[in-house]
Amino acid sequence: MEYSFAGLPLHVLLVHAVIVLTPLVGLILVVLAAWPAARRVLWLPALIGAALLLPLGLVTVEAGKWLEARVPEAPLIQQHTGMGEELTPWLIGLLVVAVLIAAWALVERVDARRASGTMPRGARIGVAIVLVVASLVVAIGSTWTLVRIGEAGSRAVWEGSFSEDPLER
């Protein structure tokens, strides 16, 4: 498959979307896990965002492999591409947590429609704690992994290719 667009490697373009959307989805999941009013309104957009982020991340990794085969071998590039697939389990984790939050939002909606809401307070608090912890783990883990991968990619592209001092023009 061809992973280029308008003469540019697609990886270079897609990576920016993954860099912005991964921490954003993670942050939204933390907010939804901790804030029931937000969860009632935003569970579906968060679920859609997490569901779209996974294939976007997978395509970005594949586009990176395509690009790696078209640049000279270098240890920094190999380090970066070797780390690229480490993000996939975290993107799956974001999706799983988004599904759990969506399911919990629907359970809460059904319970609220009952006359007095029959769900015990302890159960609500327990589920909320589990969702907050899970969302924090995947948000922090995915963001940290993304930072490490991005830092390795930046070094591969820029290390040794610019001057510390301004060039005379």
Backbone as a printed PyTorch tensor [residue, N CA C, xyz], in Angstrom:
tensor([[[  0.8310,  -1.1800,   0.0000],
         [  0.0000,   0.0000,   0.0000],
         [  0.8780,   1.2470,   0.0000]],

        [[  0.4160,   2.2610,  -0.6640],
         [  1.1440,   3.5230,  -0.7490],
         [  0.7580,   4.4100,   0.4370]],

        [[  1.7530,   4.8030,   1.2170],
         [  1.5120,   5.6520,   2.3870],
         [  2.1220,   7.0340,   2.1810]],

        [[  1.6790,   7.6950,   1.1000],
         [  2.1140,   9.0690,   0.8780],
         [  0.9110,   9.8820,   0.4200]],

        [[  0.9970,  11.1930,   0.6520],
         [ -0.0720,  12.0900,   0.2690],
         [  0.5590,  13.4000,  -0.1780]],

        [[  0.2510,  13.8140,  -1.3750],
         [  0.7770,  15.0620,  -1.9510],
         [  2.2970,  15.1060,  -1.8720]],

        [[  2.9170,  13.9580,  -2.0810],
         [  4.3720,  13.8910,  -2.0980],
         [  5.0210,  13.8050,  -0.7240]],

        [[  4.2420,  13.7890,   0.3380],
         [  4.7830,  13.6690,   1.6940],
         [  4.4610,  12.2990,   2.2650]],

        [[  5.3690,  11.7710,   3.0860],
         [  5.0570,  10.5010,   3.7530],
         [  3.8430,  10.6910,   4.6710]],

        [[  2.8740,   9.8200,   4.5780],
         [  1.6460,   9.9220,   5.3600],
         [  1.9100,   9.8660,   6.8640]],

        [[  2.9440,   9.1450,   7.2520],
         [  3.2940,   9.0470,   8.6740],
         [  3.5200,  10.4250,   9.2800]],

        [[  4.2000,  11.2740,   8.5540],
         [  4.5210,  12.6220,   9.0370],
         [  3.2460,  13.4210,   9.2770]],

        [[  2.2230,  13.1900,   8.4920],
         [  0.9630,  13.9010,   8.6460],
         [  0.0910,  13.2780,   9.7390]],

        [[ -0.0300,  11.9610,   9.7300],
         [ -0.9010,  11.2740,  10.6810],
         [ -0.4100,  11.3700,  12.1210]],

        [[  0.8970,  11.3850,  12.2920],
         [  1.4520,  11.3710,  13.6400],
         [  0.9750,  12.5750,  14.4520]],

        [[  0.7420,  13.6940,  13.7980],
         [  0.2730,  14.8800,  14.5160],
         [ -1.1240,  14.6690,  15.0830]],

        [[ -1.9800,  14.0100,  14.3380],
         [ -3.3200,  13.7180,  14.8400],
         [ -3.2550,  12.7750,  16.0430]],

        [[ -2.4160,  11.7670,  15.9680],
         [ -2.2840,  10.8170,  17.0800],
         [ -1.7170,  11.5190,  18.3130]],

        [[ -0.7600,  12.4060,  18.0990],
         [ -0.1370,  13.1300,  19.2150],
         [ -1.1610,  14.0130,  19.9370]],

        [[ -2.0780,  14.6080,  19.2040],
         [ -3.0870,  15.4780,  19.8220],
         [ -4.2410,  14.6520,  20.4020]],

        [[ -4.7230,  13.6870,  19.6510],
         [ -5.9350,  12.9730,  20.0520],
         [ -5.7400,  11.9830,  21.1890]],

        [[ -4.5800,  11.3550,  21.2840],
         [ -4.3830,  10.3560,  22.3370],
         [ -4.4960,  10.9660,  23.7310]],

        [[ -3.7350,  12.0190,  24.0580],
         [ -3.9190,  12.6040,  25.3940],
         [ -5.3000,  13.2310,  25.5760]],

        [[ -5.8710,  13.7650,  24.5080],
         [ -7.1930,  14.3760,  24.6060],
         [ -8.2530,  13.3310,  24.9660]],

        [[ -8.2390,  12.2060,  24.2840],
         [ -9.1890,  11.1320,  24.5940],
         [ -8.9570,  10.6330,  26.0190]],

        [[ -7.6870,  10.4750,  26.4010],
         [ -7.3810,  10.0460,  27.7680],
         [ -7.9300,  11.0130,  28.7990]],

        [[ -7.7410,  12.3030,  28.5800],
         [ -8.2360,  13.3160,  29.5090],
         [ -9.7660,  13.3030,  29.5760]],

        [[-10.4040,  13.1810,  28.4410],
         [-11.8710,  13.1300,  28.4130],
         [-12.3770,  11.9190,  29.1930]],

        [[-11.7030,  10.7830,  29.0550],
         [-12.1330,   9.5920,  29.7920],
         [-11.9940,   9.7840,  31.2950]],

        [[-10.9230,  10.4380,  31.7260],
         [-10.7570,  10.7120,  33.1610],
         [-11.8990,  11.6000,  33.6510]],

        [[-12.2020,  12.6460,  32.9030],
         [-13.2920,  13.5610,  33.2760],
         [-14.6210,  12.8070,  33.3380]],

        [[-14.8950,  11.9860,  32.3350],
         [-16.1670,  11.2540,  32.3040],
         [-16.2590,  10.2270,  33.4270]],

        [[-15.1530,   9.6070,  33.7530],
         [-15.1680,   8.6280,  34.8410],
         [-15.4550,   9.2960,  36.1780]],

        [[-14.9660,  10.5130,  36.3610],
         [-15.0880,  11.2010,  37.6470],
         [-16.3270,  12.0880,  37.7590]],

        [[-16.9240,  12.4620,  36.6510],
         [-17.9880,  13.4700,  36.6730],
         [-19.2540,  12.9140,  35.9950]],

        [[-20.2160,  12.4530,  36.7910],
         [-21.4200,  11.8270,  36.2250],
         [-22.2060,  12.7260,  35.2670]],

        [[-22.3050,  14.0140,  35.5470],
         [-23.0630,  14.9050,  34.6550],
         [-22.4220,  14.9670,  33.2670]],

        [[-21.1080,  15.0160,  33.2140],
         [-20.4030,  15.0210,  31.9270],
         [-20.5520,  13.6740,  31.2380]],

        [[-20.5100,  12.6100,  32.0170],
         [-20.6380,  11.2630,  31.4460],
         [-21.9880,  11.1030,  30.7620]],

        [[-23.0520,  11.6350,  31.3520],
         [-24.3890,  11.5210,  30.7620],
         [-24.4580,  12.1690,  29.3820]],

        [[-23.6680,  13.2130,  29.1600],
         [-23.7410,  13.9690,  27.9110],
         [-22.6740,  13.5440,  26.8980]],

        [[-21.4830,  13.2280,  27.3740],
         [-20.3380,  13.0550,  26.4630],
         [-19.8480,  11.6180,  26.2890]],

        [[-20.5690,  10.6510,  26.8280],
         [-20.0730,   9.2830,  26.7110],
         [-19.9880,   8.8310,  25.2490]],

        [[-20.9640,   9.2090,  24.4240],
         [-20.9530,   8.7640,  23.0260],
         [-19.8230,   9.4150,  22.2210]],

        [[-19.6110,  10.7380,  22.2940],
         [-18.4660,  11.3100,  21.5770],
         [-17.1220,  10.7260,  22.0390]],

        [[-16.9980,  10.4480,  23.3350],
         [-15.7530,   9.8570,  23.8350],
         [-15.5610,   8.4500,  23.2730]],

        [[-16.6300,   7.6880,  23.2230],
         [-16.5580,   6.3320,  22.6710],
         [-16.1960,   6.3770,  21.1910]],

        [[-16.8100,   7.2690,  20.4400],
         [-16.4990,   7.4070,  19.0150],
         [-15.0440,   7.8400,  18.8280]],

        [[-14.5990,   8.7970,  19.6390],
         [-13.2090,   9.2540,  19.5520],
         [-12.2150,   8.1300,  19.8080]],

        [[-12.4550,   7.3410,  20.8460],
         [-11.5570,   6.2170,  21.1550],
         [-11.6180,   5.1570,  20.0600]],

        [[-12.8180,   4.9400,  19.5070],
         [-12.9720,   3.9400,  18.4410],
         [-12.2670,   4.3730,  17.1570]],

        [[-12.2130,   5.6590,  16.8930],
         [-11.5100,   6.1500,  15.7010],
         [-10.0010,   6.2550,  15.9290]],

        [[ -9.6120,   6.4930,  17.1680],
         [ -8.1940,   6.6460,  17.4770],
         [ -7.4180,   5.3460,  17.2650]],

        [[ -8.0100,   4.2130,  17.5900],
         [ -7.3070,   2.9340,  17.4240],
         [ -6.9090,   2.6840,  15.9690]],

        [[ -7.8280,   2.7160,  15.0000],
         [ -7.3860,   2.4970,  13.6140],
         [ -6.4450,   3.5970,  13.1170]],

        [[ -6.6510,   4.8310,  13.5790],
         [ -5.7360,   5.9100,  13.1970],
         [ -4.3190,   5.5960,  13.6760]],

        [[ -4.2020,   5.1210,  14.9050],
         [ -2.8920,   4.7440,  15.4340],
         [ -2.2730,   3.5880,  14.6540]],

        [[ -3.0880,   2.5940,  14.3030],
         [ -2.5740,   1.4420,  13.5510],
         [ -2.0990,   1.8560,  12.1580]],

        [[ -2.8500,   2.7240,  11.4930],
         [ -2.4380,   3.2130,  10.1700],
         [ -1.1570,   4.0350,  10.2900]],

        [[ -1.0500,   4.8240,  11.3490],
         [  0.1570,   5.6340,  11.5590],
         [  1.3780,   4.7450,  11.7390]],

        [[  1.2410,   3.6520,  12.4790],
         [  2.3470,   2.7050,  12.6620],
         [  2.7230,   2.0730,  11.3200]],

        [[  1.7250,   1.6520,  10.5610],
         [  2.0120,   1.0430,   9.2550],
         [  2.6690,   2.0480,   8.3070]],

        [[  2.2120,   3.2880,   8.3450],
         [  2.8240,   4.3270,   7.5140],
         [  4.2640,   4.5880,   7.9590]],

        [[  4.5270,   4.4430,   9.2490],
         [  5.8970,   4.5770,   9.7560],
         [  6.7990,   3.4630,   9.2610]],

        [[  6.2810,   2.2460,   9.2140],
         [  7.0580,   1.1200,   8.6820],
         [  7.3550,   1.3380,   7.1940]],

        [[  6.3500,   1.8320,   6.4730],
         [  6.5290,   2.1290,   5.0470],
         [  7.6330,   3.1660,   4.8760]],

        [[  7.6200,   4.2110,   5.7160],
         [  8.6240,   5.2680,   5.6360],
         [ 10.0070,   4.7480,   6.0130]],

        [[ 10.0710,   3.9060,   7.0330],
         [ 11.3640,   3.3610,   7.4700],
         [ 12.0670,   2.6340,   6.3290]],

        [[ 11.3000,   1.9300,   5.5010],
         [ 11.8870,   1.1910,   4.3760],
         [ 12.3900,   2.1180,   3.2700]],

        [[ 12.1000,   3.4100,   3.3720],
         [ 12.4560,   4.3630,   2.3240],
         [ 13.4540,   5.4250,   2.7620]],

        [[ 14.0180,   5.2580,   3.9440],
         [ 15.0590,   6.1780,   4.4270],
         [ 16.3000,   5.3540,   4.7560]],

        [[ 17.4800,   6.0020,   4.7590],
         [ 18.6980,   5.2510,   5.0840],
         [ 18.6270,   4.6700,   6.4990]],

        [[ 19.2420,   3.5170,   6.6610],
         [ 19.2810,   2.8860,   7.9820],
         [ 20.0020,   3.7800,   8.9700]],

        [[ 19.4490,   3.8900,  10.1450],
         [ 20.0590,   4.6780,  11.2110],
         [ 19.5620,   4.1330,  12.5420]],

        [[ 20.4420,   4.0320,  13.5400],
         [ 20.0300,   3.4950,  14.8340],
         [ 18.8680,   4.2640,  15.4690]],

        [[ 18.8610,   5.5870,  15.3240],
         [ 17.7860,   6.3740,  15.9340],
         [ 16.4370,   6.0910,  15.2820]],

        [[ 16.4350,   5.8810,  13.9780],
         [ 15.1800,   5.5610,  13.2850],
         [ 14.7110,   4.1720,  13.6880]],

        [[ 15.6380,   3.2370,  13.7880],
         [ 15.2630,   1.8900,  14.2130],
         [ 14.7250,   1.8870,  15.6390]],

        [[ 15.3170,   2.7120,  16.5070],
         [ 14.8230,   2.8260,  17.8780],
         [ 13.3910,   3.3700,  17.8700]],

        [[ 13.1580,   4.4210,  17.1000],
         [ 11.8350,   5.0280,  17.0160],
         [ 10.8070,   4.0330,  16.4860]],

        [[ 11.0950,   3.3810,  15.3900],
         [ 10.1230,   2.4560,  14.8040],
         [  9.9310,   1.2250,  15.6820]],

        [[ 10.9860,   0.8330,  16.3870],
         [ 10.8480,  -0.2830,  17.3280],
         [  9.8930,   0.0340,  18.4640]],

        [[  9.8260,   1.2990,  18.8290],
         [  8.9480,   1.7180,  19.9200],
         [  7.5190,   1.9840,  19.4440]],

        [[  7.3370,   2.2100,  18.1550],
         [  6.0450,   2.6340,  17.6210],
         [  4.8800,   1.7380,  17.9940]],

        [[  5.0960,   0.4480,  17.9510],
         [  4.0000,  -0.4820,  18.2330],
         [  3.6570,  -0.5690,  19.7200]],

        [[  4.4770,   0.0490,  20.5730],
         [  4.1660,   0.0470,  22.0090],
         [  2.9070,   0.8450,  22.3120]],

        [[  2.5040,   1.7100,  21.4060],
         [  1.3110,   2.5210,  21.6400],
         [  0.0260,   1.7180,  21.4380]],

        [[  0.0590,   0.6960,  20.5970],
         [ -1.1560,  -0.0460,  20.2520],
         [ -1.8920,  -0.6040,  21.4720]],

        [[ -1.2230,  -1.2760,  22.4140],
         [ -1.9690,  -1.7690,  23.5850],
         [ -2.6290,  -0.6460,  24.3870]],

        [[ -1.9950,   0.5130,  24.4290],
         [ -2.5860,   1.6400,  25.1500],
         [ -3.8140,   2.1700,  24.4240]],

        [[ -3.7720,   2.1950,  23.0930],
         [ -4.9430,   2.6380,  22.3390],
         [ -6.1030,   1.6590,  22.5280]],

        [[ -5.7920,   0.3780,  22.6000],
         [ -6.8180,  -0.6310,  22.8990],
         [ -7.3670,  -0.3830,  24.3020]],

        [[ -6.4720,  -0.0760,  25.2440],
         [ -6.8990,   0.2150,  26.6090],
         [ -7.8220,   1.4190,  26.6700]],

        [[ -7.5100,   2.4740,  25.9180],
         [ -8.3850,   3.6460,  25.8680],
         [ -9.7690,   3.2570,  25.3530]],

        [[ -9.8070,   2.4160,  24.3380],
         [-11.0860,   1.9870,  23.7880],
         [-11.8580,   1.1380,  24.7920]],

        [[-11.1900,   0.2420,  25.4580],
         [-11.8620,  -0.6100,  26.4590],
         [-12.4540,   0.2540,  27.5740]],

        [[-11.6800,   1.2090,  28.0640],
         [-12.1900,   2.0880,  29.1290],
         [-13.3520,   2.9350,  28.6050]],

        [[-13.2640,   3.3970,  27.3750],
         [-14.3710,   4.1590,  26.7910],
         [-15.6340,   3.3060,  26.7110]],

        [[-15.4910,   2.0460,  26.3580],
         [-16.6430,   1.1270,  26.3110],
         [-17.2160,   0.9410,  27.7130]],

        [[-16.3550,   0.7610,  28.7030],
         [-16.8300,   0.5910,  30.0800],
         [-17.5640,   1.8410,  30.5780]],

        [[-17.0190,   2.9970,  30.2710],
         [-17.6710,   4.2460,  30.6830],
         [-19.0210,   4.3990,  29.9740]],

        [[-19.0730,   4.0680,  28.7000],
         [-20.3350,   4.1440,  27.9540],
         [-21.3640,   3.1800,  28.5460]],

        [[-20.9250,   1.9680,  28.8410],
         [-21.8360,   0.9850,  29.4350],
         [-22.3530,   1.4770,  30.7850]],

        [[-21.4700,   2.0460,  31.5800],
         [-21.8730,   2.5570,  32.8910],
         [-22.8490,   3.7340,  32.7290]],

        [[-22.6190,   4.5890,  31.7570],
         [-23.5370,   5.7080,  31.5100],
         [-24.9290,   5.1900,  31.1530]],

        [[-24.9860,   4.1330,  30.3650],
         [-26.2800,   3.5620,  29.9950],
         [-26.9620,   2.8890,  31.1810]],

        [[-26.1800,   2.2090,  32.0130],
         [-26.7360,   1.6000,  33.2290],
         [-27.3010,   2.6900,  34.1380]],

        [[-26.5460,   3.7760,  34.2920],
         [-27.0240,   4.8930,  35.1170],
         [-28.3060,   5.5010,  34.5440]],

        [[-28.3850,   5.6020,  33.2340],
         [-29.5750,   6.1620,  32.5880],
         [-30.8010,   5.2930,  32.8750]],

        [[-30.6390,   3.9760,  32.7380],
         [-31.7480,   3.0560,  33.0110],
         [-32.1460,   3.1550,  34.4840]],

        [[-31.1730,   3.1970,  35.3710],
         [-31.4610,   3.2820,  36.8000],
         [-32.1660,   4.5900,  37.1490]],

        [[-31.7990,   5.6810,  36.5090],
         [-32.4160,   6.9750,  36.7920],
         [-33.8780,   7.0090,  36.3480]],

        [[-34.2360,   6.2180,  35.3710],
         [-35.6180,   6.1850,  34.8800],
         [-36.5420,   5.4270,  35.8230]],

        [[-35.9690,   4.6280,  36.6820],
         [-36.7880,   3.9360,  37.6820],
         [-37.2730,   4.9630,  38.6910]],

        [[-38.3130,   4.6400,  39.3820],
         [-38.9740,   5.5980,  40.2900],
         [-38.0090,   6.2460,  41.2780]],

        [[-37.2240,   5.4590,  41.9640],
         [-36.3490,   6.0440,  42.9840],
         [-34.8840,   5.7390,  42.7430]],

        [[-34.5620,   5.1110,  41.6610],
         [-33.1740,   4.7090,  41.4330],
         [-32.8150,   3.6310,  42.4390]],

        [[-32.6470,   2.4250,  41.9930],
         [-32.4850,   1.2990,  42.9160],
         [-31.0370,   0.9120,  43.1570]],

        [[-30.1290,   1.5180,  42.4590],
         [-28.7380,   1.1290,  42.6020],
         [-28.1840,   1.6090,  43.9480]],

        [[-27.5590,   0.7180,  44.7120],
         [-26.9890,   1.1260,  46.0070],
         [-25.8620,   2.1530,  45.8230]],

        [[-25.7990,   3.0770,  46.7700],
         [-24.7720,   4.1310,  46.7290],
         [-23.3660,   3.5520,  46.7180]],

        [[-23.1460,   2.5090,  47.4770],
         [-21.8260,   1.8660,  47.5350],
         [-21.3980,   1.3140,  46.1850]],

        [[-22.3610,   0.7690,  45.4580],
         [-22.0440,   0.2400,  44.1220],
         [-21.6590,   1.3750,  43.1850]],

        [[-22.3710,   2.4830,  43.2550],
         [-22.0440,   3.6390,  42.4200],
         [-20.6300,   4.1360,  42.7030]],

        [[-20.3060,   4.2470,  43.9790],
         [-18.9800,   4.7390,  44.3720],
         [-17.9010,   3.7490,  43.9460]],

        [[-18.1500,   2.4640,  44.1340],
         [-17.1740,   1.4400,  43.7420],
         [-16.8790,   1.4610,  42.2550]],

        [[-17.9320,   1.5280,  41.4480],
         [-17.7470,   1.5700,  39.9950],
         [-17.0230,   2.8520,  39.5980]],

        [[-17.4040,   3.9660,  40.2200],
         [-16.7430,   5.2390,  39.9080],
         [-15.2490,   5.1660,  40.1960]],

        [[-14.8760,   4.5760,  41.3200],
         [-13.4500,   4.4580,  41.6760],
         [-12.7170,   3.6040,  40.6490]],

        [[-13.3020,   2.4850,  40.2770],
         [-12.6700,   1.6040,  39.2780],
         [-12.5040,   2.3360,  37.9540]],

        [[-13.5380,   3.0530,  37.5190],
         [-13.4590,   3.7730,  36.2490],
         [-12.4290,   4.9010,  36.2920]],

        [[-12.3620,   5.6250,  37.3990],
         [-11.3740,   6.7030,  37.5090],
         [ -9.9640,   6.1250,  37.4750]],

        [[ -9.7110,   5.0760,  38.2300],
         [ -8.3710,   4.4730,  38.2510],
         [ -8.0100,   3.9380,  36.8670]],

        [[ -8.9270,   3.2230,  36.2400],
         [ -8.6580,   2.6660,  34.9070],
         [ -8.3960,   3.7740,  33.8910]],

        [[ -9.2010,   4.8320,  33.9420],
         [ -9.0060,   5.9180,  32.9760],
         [ -7.6930,   6.6490,  33.2360]],

        [[ -7.3190,   6.8330,  34.4980],
         [ -6.0280,   7.4570,  34.8010],
         [ -4.8710,   6.6070,  34.2970]],

        [[ -4.9650,   5.3070,  34.4920],
         [ -3.8870,   4.4090,  34.0530],
         [ -3.7060,   4.4890,  32.5390]],

        [[ -4.8060,   4.3840,  31.7800],
         [ -4.6510,   4.3980,  30.3160],
         [ -4.3100,   5.7890,  29.7930]],

        [[ -4.8180,   6.8300,  30.4490],
         [ -4.4880,   8.1950,  30.0040],
         [ -3.0110,   8.4910,  30.2290]],

        [[ -2.5210,   8.1880,  31.4120],
         [ -1.1060,   8.4510,  31.7270],
         [ -0.1980,   7.5200,  30.9380]],

        [[ -0.5370,   6.2460,  30.8870],
         [  0.2960,   5.2780,  30.1660],
         [  0.3890,   5.5750,  28.6810]],

        [[ -0.7440,   5.8970,  28.0610],
         [ -0.7240,   6.1820,  26.6190],
         [  0.0290,   7.4720,  26.3290]],

        [[ -0.1580,   8.4800,  27.1690],
         [  0.5270,   9.7510,  26.9490],
         [  2.0260,   9.5970,  27.1580]],

        [[  2.4330,   8.9000,  28.2040],
         [  3.8610,   8.7000,  28.4670],
         [  4.5110,   7.9020,  27.3260]],

        [[  3.8420,   6.8630,  26.8700],
         [  4.3730,   6.0710,  25.7630],
         [  4.4930,   6.9210,  24.5050]],

        [[  3.4940,   7.7300,  24.2420],
         [  3.5110,   8.6190,  23.0860],
         [  4.6620,   9.6220,  23.1650]],

        [[  4.8990,  10.1700,  24.3550],
         [  6.0100,  11.1180,  24.5370],
         [  7.3370,  10.4280,  24.2430]],

        [[  7.5260,   9.2090,  24.7560],
         [  8.7780,   8.4700,  24.5260],
         [  8.9840,   8.1750,  23.0360]],

        [[  7.9200,   7.7350,  22.3680],
         [  8.0120,   7.4350,  20.9360],
         [  8.2910,   8.7140,  20.1510]],

        [[  7.5810,   9.7760,  20.4750],
         [  7.7660,  11.0470,  19.7730],
         [  9.1500,  11.6310,  19.9830]],

        [[  9.6570,  11.5050,  21.2010],
         [ 11.0030,  12.0070,  21.4830],
         [ 12.0330,  11.2390,  20.6530]],

        [[ 11.8750,   9.9320,  20.5600],
         [ 12.7920,   9.1280,  19.7430],
         [ 12.6750,   9.5120,  18.2660]],

        [[ 11.4570,   9.7690,  17.7980],
         [ 11.2690,  10.1880,  16.4070],
         [ 11.8720,  11.5550,  16.1340]],

        [[ 11.7110,  12.4700,  17.0840],
         [ 12.3030,  13.8030,  16.9240],
         [ 13.8170,  13.7240,  16.8540]],

        [[ 14.3910,  12.9100,  17.7130],
         [ 15.8560,  12.7360,  17.6750],
         [ 16.2940,  12.1320,  16.3440]],

        [[ 15.5300,  11.1660,  15.8540],
         [ 15.8860,  10.5240,  14.5870],
         [ 15.8890,  11.5320,  13.4390]],

        [[ 14.9600,  12.4760,  13.4800],
         [ 14.8530,  13.4540,  12.3880],
         [ 15.8280,  14.6070,  12.5660]],

        [[ 15.9340,  15.1250,  13.7850],
         [ 16.6050,  16.4000,  13.9720],
         [ 18.0030,  16.3280,  14.5660]],

        [[ 18.3510,  15.2650,  15.2710],
         [ 19.6650,  15.2200,  15.9120],
         [ 20.7790,  15.3100,  14.8780]],

        [[ 21.6300,  16.3030,  15.0640],
         [ 22.7630,  16.5060,  14.1580],
         [ 22.4110,  17.1930,  12.8490]],

        [[ 21.1760,  17.6390,  12.6940],
         [ 20.8050,  18.2380,  11.4100],
         [ 20.5160,  19.7380,  11.5110]],

        [[ 20.8780,  20.3460,  12.6310],
         [ 20.7210,  21.7950,  12.7420],
         [ 21.8580,  22.3470,  13.5890]],

        [[ 22.0540,  23.6460,  13.4870],
         [ 23.1260,  24.3150,  14.2160],
         [ 22.5660,  24.9380,  15.4870]],

        [[ 23.3420,  24.8560,  16.5620],
         [ 22.9380,  25.5010,  17.8180],
         [ 22.9390,  27.0230,  17.6650]],

        [[ 23.7830,  27.5130,  16.7990],
         [ 23.8900,  28.9600,  16.5740],
         [ 23.2400,  29.3140,  15.2340]],

        [[ 22.6750,  30.5260,  15.1390],
         [ 22.0770,  30.9430,  13.8640],
         [ 23.1270,  30.9490,  12.7430]],

        [[ 22.7170,  30.5350,  11.5910],
         [ 23.6120,  30.5210,  10.4360],
         [ 23.7010,  31.9170,   9.8300]],

        [[ 24.8690,  32.2520,   9.3290],
         [ 25.0360,  33.5410,   8.6460],
         [ 24.3240,  33.4530,   7.3030]],

        [[ 23.5940,  34.4510,   6.9850],
         [ 22.8530,  34.4640,   5.7090],
         [ 23.4110,  35.5340,   4.8190]]])
